[in-house]
Amino acid sequence: MTARERPRSRGRRPAGEDARGDIVAAARAEFAANGYDGTTLRGIARAAGVDPRLVHHYFDGKDDLFSAALDIPVTPQQIILNLTGGEPDRIGERVVRFFFTVWDTPDGRDRLRALISSVATTAEAVNMIRDFLTRQVFATAARTLQVGDPDLRAALTGSQLIGAAMARYVLEVEPLASATVEDLVRHLAPTVQRYLAGPLPGAGPGAGAGAGAGAGAGAGAGADPGMGDGVDPGAGAGPGE
C-alpha cells in the first residue's frame, strides 16, 4: 500500500504548524461557552483534537491561553496583581492608568478596535469579554476590597472604561482621543474609585471600603483640582454611561 493509499488515522492530531491556531480557536469557543472558571486545559485540548501536553507546550497555563484567545497583551492574573497590589484608596488611579496604558500603543489600539468590532458581530466575543472584565478583573478587585455588591461595582467600572475606550480609540472623540493617559487618570479615576470602593446609592452601612472611607478617597484620588464640580464622582458621568 502506498503512502497515498494509506488510510488516514483518526484521533488526536500530531503537532503541526496550525496546531497552535486550532488550540486558540478551541479555547475561544470553550471560554465563551463555559466562562473562565468552567474551562479546563484538558477540555480545550479535547475540543482541539490534540494531546493536552501540546497545550502546555504552547501556553504557560490557562491565563496565558485566555490572553491569546482574547488577543490581549496581558494575562488576567497580571492585571489583578497590578490592581490589587497597592493602597485601596488609590485603586481608581491604578485601574484607569493600567487599563489605558495597556491599549495606548499602535498595536494596542489596533487590537482594541478589532476586539470591539468582534463584540458587535459575535456572541462568542461578547461572552468572553464580559466574563473577562466583569467577573475576572473588576469583580475580583472589588472582592479584594471587601466591599458589598462586587458584581454591580464591576459592571459600573466596566461600563465607564469601555465607554471611554470606545470614544478614544474607535470614535476618536476629541479631546479624549488626544488626551494623555495621565489626563484620563485625572478625570476618570475619581468615578472609578467610587464605583469600586465608595458607597453606592441604596447600599447599607459599611458598603464602601473602610465604612465610607473609600468615598472620600474616590473624591480626591487623582482628582483634577481645576475641575471643581465639572466631574462629580457621585454622578458617574463619563463616556461609559
C-alpha positions in Angstrom: 0.0 0.0 0.0 1.5 3.4 -1.0 1.5 6.4 1.2 -1.2 7.9 -1.0 -3.4 4.9 -0.5 -2.8 4.5 3.3 -6.0 5.4 5.2 -5.9 8.5 7.4 -5.7 7.8 11.1 -8.4 9.1 13.5 -8.0 10.6 16.9 -5.7 13.3 18.2 -3.8 15.2 15.6 0.0 15.4 15.9 1.7 18.7 16.4 1.8 20.8 13.3 2.2 24.4 12.1 -1.5 25.1 12.6 -1.9 23.2 15.9 -1.5 26.4 18.0 -4.2 28.1 15.9 -6.5 25.2 16.5 -5.9 25.3 20.2 -6.6 29.1 20.3 -9.8 28.6 18.3 -11.0 25.8 20.6 -10.1 27.9 23.6 -12.3 30.8 22.3 -15.3 28.5 22.0 -14.7 26.9 25.4 -14.2 30.1 27.3 -17.3 31.7 25.6 -19.5 28.6 26.4 -18.2 27.9 29.9 -16.6 31.0 31.2 -13.1 31.3 32.6 -13.7 29.3 35.7 -15.6 26.5 33.9 -13.0 25.9 31.2 -10.1 23.5 31.6 -7.0 23.0 29.5 -7.9 19.3 29.1 -11.3 20.3 27.7 -9.7 22.7 25.3 -7.2 20.0 24.2 -10.1 17.6 23.6 -12.1 20.2 21.6 -9.0 21.0 19.5 -8.2 17.3 19.0 -4.7 17.5 20.4 -2.8 15.9 23.3 -3.1 18.0 26.5 0.7 18.2 26.6 0.7 20.1 23.4 -1.4 22.9 25.0 1.2 23.2 27.7 3.9 23.2 25.0 2.4 26.4 23.5 1.0 28.1 26.6 2.0 28.7 30.2 -1.3 27.8 31.7 -4.9 28.9 31.4 -4.2 32.6 31.9 -1.8 32.6 29.0 -4.1 30.8 26.7 -7.0 33.0 27.7 -5.0 36.1 26.8 -4.2 34.5 23.4 -7.8 33.7 22.8 -8.9 37.2 23.6 -5.8 38.7 21.9 -4.8 40.9 24.8 -1.2 41.7 25.7 -1.6 40.8 29.4 -3.0 37.9 31.4 -5.9 38.2 33.9 -3.5 37.4 36.8 -1.1 40.2 35.8 -4.0 42.6 35.7 -5.4 41.6 39.1 -2.0 41.7 40.8 -1.4 45.2 39.4 -4.8 46.5 40.5 -4.8 45.0 44.0 -1.2 45.5 44.9 -1.4 48.9 46.4 -3.4 51.2 48.7 -7.2 50.7 48.5 -7.9 54.4 48.4 -5.9 54.7 45.1 -7.3 51.7 43.3 -9.3 54.1 40.9 -6.0 55.6 39.7 -4.4 52.2 39.2 -7.3 50.8 37.3 -7.6 53.7 34.9 -3.8 54.0 34.4 -3.3 50.3 33.8 -6.3 50.0 31.5 -5.3 52.8 29.2 -1.6 52.0 29.3 -2.3 48.5 28.0 -4.1 49.8 24.9 -2.2 53.1 24.4 0.2 51.8 21.7 -0.3 51.5 18.0 -0.6 47.7 18.3 -2.8 48.0 21.4 -5.2 50.4 19.6 -5.5 48.0 16.7 -6.2 45.1 19.0 -8.8 47.0 20.9 -10.6 48.2 17.7 -10.7 44.6 16.5 -12.0 43.4 19.9 -14.8 46.0 19.9 -15.7 45.1 16.3 -15.9 41.5 17.2 -18.3 42.3 20.0 -20.6 43.8 17.6 -20.7 40.7 15.4 -20.3 37.6 17.5 -21.9 36.3 20.7 -18.7 34.4 21.5 -16.7 37.6 21.8 -19.4 39.2 23.9 -19.3 36.3 26.4 -15.5 36.3 26.6 -15.1 40.0 27.2 -18.0 40.1 29.7 -16.5 37.3 31.7 -13.0 38.7 31.5 -13.7 42.3 32.5 -16.6 41.9 34.9 -16.0 38.6 36.6 -12.3 38.0 36.3 -10.9 41.6 36.7 -13.1 44.2 38.2 -15.2 41.9 40.4 -12.1 40.3 41.8 -10.7 43.8 42.6 -13.9 44.7 44.3 -13.9 41.5 46.4 -10.3 42.1 47.4 -11.5 45.4 48.9 -14.2 43.5 50.8 -17.0 45.8 49.7 -20.6 45.0 49.1 -22.2 44.5 45.6 -18.9 43.4 43.8 -20.8 42.4 40.7 -22.6 45.8 40.4 -19.3 47.6 41.1 -17.6 45.6 38.4 -20.3 46.3 35.8 -20.2 50.0 36.6 -16.5 50.1 36.3 -16.5 48.2 33.0 -19.1 50.5 31.5 -17.1 53.6 32.4 -13.8 52.3 31.0 -15.2 50.5 27.9 -17.2 53.6 27.0 -14.2 55.8 27.4 -12.0 53.5 25.4 -14.6 53.4 22.6 -14.8 57.2 22.5 -10.9 57.5 22.5 -9.8 54.7 20.2 -12.7 53.9 17.9 -14.8 57.0 17.5 -11.7 59.3 18.2 -13.8 61.9 20.1 -11.8 64.9 21.0 -10.3 65.9 23.4 -10.4 62.3 24.7 -8.6 61.0 21.6 -5.5 63.2 22.1 -5.5 63.2 25.9 -2.6 61.7 27.7 -3.0 58.7 29.9 -2.4 60.9 32.9 -5.2 63.2 31.7 -7.5 60.3 31.6 -6.4 59.1 35.1 -7.1 62.6 36.5 -10.6 62.8 35.0 -11.8 59.2 35.3 -10.1 57.9 38.5 -12.5 59.6 41.0 -15.5 58.0 39.4 -13.9 54.6 39.2 -12.7 54.9 42.8 -16.3 55.4 44.0 -17.6 52.6 41.8 -15.1 50.1 43.3 -14.6 51.3 46.9 -17.1 54.0 47.8 -20.7 53.8 49.0 -23.3 53.2 46.3 -26.9 54.6 46.3 -29.2 52.3 48.3 -26.4 50.3 49.8 -26.4 49.6 53.5 -23.9 50.8 56.1 -20.3 49.8 55.5 -20.9 49.1 51.9 -17.9 51.1 50.9 -14.3 50.2 51.7 -13.4 51.3 55.2 -17.0 52.1 56.0 -17.2 55.1 53.7 -13.5 56.0 53.7 -13.4 54.9 50.1 -15.9 57.6 49.2 -13.6 60.3 50.4 -10.7 58.7 48.7 -12.7 58.4 45.5 -13.4 62.1 45.5 -9.8 63.0 45.9 -7.7 60.2 44.4 -6.1 61.6 41.3 -8.7 64.4 41.0 -8.0 67.4 38.9 -8.0 70.5 41.2 -9.1 72.7 38.3 -12.2 70.7 37.5 -14.3 71.8 40.5 -17.8 70.3 40.2 -17.4 69.7 36.5 -16.9 66.0 37.1 -18.9 64.8 40.1 -17.8 61.3 41.2 -21.3 60.9 42.5 -22.8 61.5 39.2 -20.7 58.9 37.4 -20.8 61.0 34.2 -18.5 59.8 31.5 -18.2 58.3 28.1 -19.1 54.9 29.5 -22.6 55.8 30.6 
